[in-house]
Amino acid sequence: MEVKVQGHPVYVTHKGTGAPALFLHGVPDTAELWDAAIAGVADRYACYAPDFQGIHRSAINPAFDYSFDGYADWVEALVTALDIHQPITLVAHDWGGLIGAAWASKYPQRIARIVLMNTAFTPRYRWHAWARAWRTPVLGELSMWLMSRTMLSRELRRGSRKLSAAQIHAIWCGAPSKMSARMTILKLYRSANPEQLVSWESRWQQLTERVPVKILWGAHDPYLPRWVASSFNTQDIEIIEGSGHWVPAEAPERLIAALKQMAATP
């Protein structure tokens, strides 16, 4: 389905019935990251998974506000466009976790529960090498222009050894194959200075005192050190040995089990 968000078309996968769940993907993914998980919980949740603006099937918003407030307002505009009024289960990975955490912190009344996977929302985290390159003028553009399918495949395998050839092909076709999406990714990385998160920490802490937060963490993540999993003010942390950065693709059964357990908990 397609909805207008801040005046621009956004593609949203919508399946299932029940309490609403919003799935936010990261970089360089699309809504298709969640296909297996959504198939497993569509009998419990009304699932919504958008392509982020400027990615895959969603149009670029030239006036988009690439800031934590801007990300939060974009998700809020999306939820409003989807006409969702019940408290929402937020499920997010990678950059989707940062975007989702900003939204949840700014609009806490929207949130029923949260599941995060291999993401960061703390000023103490420092970017990995690729992120530092993308944040650097000229070097970032050069790396995006030189990116090839072979290079991306090699990097994805480094991040998650269990990704299949079909999964890697879908990731490439969804976002990185398009130069416009690569430029959106550059803007994402260049907008988010970790020190800006200092002002968001108190809002996040207040949120987590009211709603349950579960962390699913791939143990073999070359981009995010394991200590980041402990930075979300929750003790409900499940380390998944044998998985890397892309938990939703490598171990969707663990996410399905977590969401079903949450659905059964009042």
N, C-alpha and C positions, 0 to 999 in steps of 0.2 A: 504494500500500500504506500501511498505518498501523501504527505501533509505539508502545509506551508508553515515554516518556522522562521520568524523574523522576516517574512516576505519572500522566502526562497524555498524551493522544493527540497524536502528531505525524505529519503526512502526509509521505510520501517518494515521489518519483518514482524508480522502479527500472527500468532498462533495460540490456541488453547483457551481455556475458560477457567475462571476462579479469581483469586486475588491477583492484582496486577504486579508484574515483575518487569523491571527495566534493566536491559542488558547493554552495557556500554563497552565497546571494543577499544583497543589501543592501537599502537603503531607497529607494523604497517598493515593492520588488519581491517576487516570490514564486519558488517553484521553476520556474515557467514561463519565467523569464528564460533558462534553460539549454536549452530544448527543441531549438533548432537545433543547438547544440554537441553535445548528447548524441546526437542523431540521426546526427551525423557521426562519432562515435567509439565508438558502441555495439558495433562489431565488434572493438574493441581493449580496451575497458574495461567492467567492471561498474559502471555509473554510478548514484550515489545523490544525489538533490537534495531536501533537506527544505524545507518551509515552516518558517521560524523560529517558535518558540512564540509564540502570540498573533496570528499572521499567517495570513490566508486560511483554509486547511483545518486548521491546527494549533490545538489548544486553548490557552487562556491558563492558565499556571501561576501562581496568585495568590501563591505563595511563592517565585517565581523570584528568584535572586540576580543582580541587575543589577550585576555587577562583572566585571573581567577574569577573575578566578578563576571566577566563576559562569558566564561564557560558555564558558570552557575545559571546565569540568566538564559543562556541558550537552552539548557536542559529544561528549565522551568517553562520556557516558551513551547518546547516540544511536548511536555506533559500536558500543558494547557491545550495545545492543538489536538492531542489525542483524546481529550475530554476525560481524563482520568481524575477521579475525585477521591477514591479510597487511598489509604496509606499504602505505599509502594515498597516492595522488596527490591533493593538496588543490588545489582550484580555487576561487578566491573573488574577489568583487567588492564594492567599497564597504564597507558595514558587515560584510558577510560576511568581508571581508579582515581586519578588526579582530578579529572573533570567531574566525576560523580561525587567525590568527597567535597569538592567546593560547593556543588549544588546542595548536597545534604546538609552541609554546615550553614549555608545561607537560608535554606528553606526547610528547616528541621521538621516542620509540621507535615511535610509530605512523606516522611520516612517511617516504615514499619520495622524494617531490619535491613542489614547490609552484609553482603558477602564480597570480599576483596581478594584478588589474586595477583601476586607479584607486581606490586605497584608501590608508589611512595607518596606520602603527603606530610613530609617533615623537612624543616630547613637544615637538618643535620646530614641529609643525604647529598652526596656530590655525584654529578653526572658521570656516566660511563664514557668510554673513549669515543664511541660514535656520536653520542649526544654532544660532547664537547666540540667535536668536529663540525656538527651541524649548527651549533650555536656561533661558530666563528665565521664572520663575513668572508666571502670569496671561497674559503675552503669548503664551507657548507654547500655552496652552489656547485663547486667543482665536483664534490663527492656525489651529489645528486645527478649531475649530468653524466658522470662516468659509471653510475650504477648499472649493472647488467643482471640478467636473470641468474647467471652462474654465480656471481658475487653474492646476490641475495640468498640464493639457495645454500651456499656455504655458511653464511652468517646465521641463517635460520637453524641449520643443523647444529651449529655451535651453541645456539641458545637452547635448543630442545632436540635431543638426539632421536626422539621417537616420532617426530613429525614424518608423515608419509609423503611420498612424491606427489600424491593427489592434493594433499593439504598445502604443500609448498606451491604447487601450480596455482591453486585457488588464491593464495595470498598474493602472488605475483600479478595475476590477472586483475585482482580487485583494486589495488591501489598503486603499488610501485611502478607498474607498467605505464602509468600516465604521468607526464611531467607536471601537470597541474596539481595532482595529488602530492607529488614530491615537494612542491613549493608550499603547500598547506602544511606538510610535516615540518618543514624548516620554520615556518611561522610559529607553529606550536612550540617547538623547542626554544626558539629565541624569545618567546614571550614569558617564559616561566623561570624567573630567578628564584632559587630555593630560599633565599633570605626573605622573600616576600611572604613566605608561609608562616613566619613568626606571628603575624597578626591574625592568622587563622587558627592557631593552635587552641586557643581558649574556646572558640566556637565548636571545634571538633570534639574537644573534651566534654563540653556540655552535652553535645549530641549523644556521645557514647555512654553517658551516664543514664540516658533515657531509653535508647534502642539497642538491641543486641547486634554485635558486630562479630562476624566469623572471618578468619583469615585462612585461606587455602594457599599453601606456599610450596612451589616446586623447589626442591632442595638444591638442584644443580643449575642455578641461575647465574650466568656470567655477568649480568648487568646490575643486579641488585644483591648486596650482601644479606645474609640471613638475618642480621640484627634488625633490618628494616621491618621484618614481619612483626617485631615486638613494639613497634612505634605507634600503633593505632589505638592504644588505651583499651586493649581487650586481652583476656587470657585465653580466649577461644581460638587457638592457633593450631592448625593441622599441617604438619610438614609432610610433604609427599615425596618420599624417597623414590628415585628412579625417574623423576620428572624434572624438566628444566623450566624455562621461563614461560612457555605456552601451556600452562595447566589446562585451560579450557579445551585445547585441541588434543593434548596428550592423555589427559585423565578426566574426560567428561563424566565418567561414572562417579567420581568423587564429588564433583559439583552437584550432580543429580541427587546423590544420597544426602548431601548437606541441605539442599533445598527442600527435599521431601521431609526430612526431619524437622526443619523449621516450619513447614506447612502444618505438621502434626502437633506443633507446640503452640498452646494458646498465647 
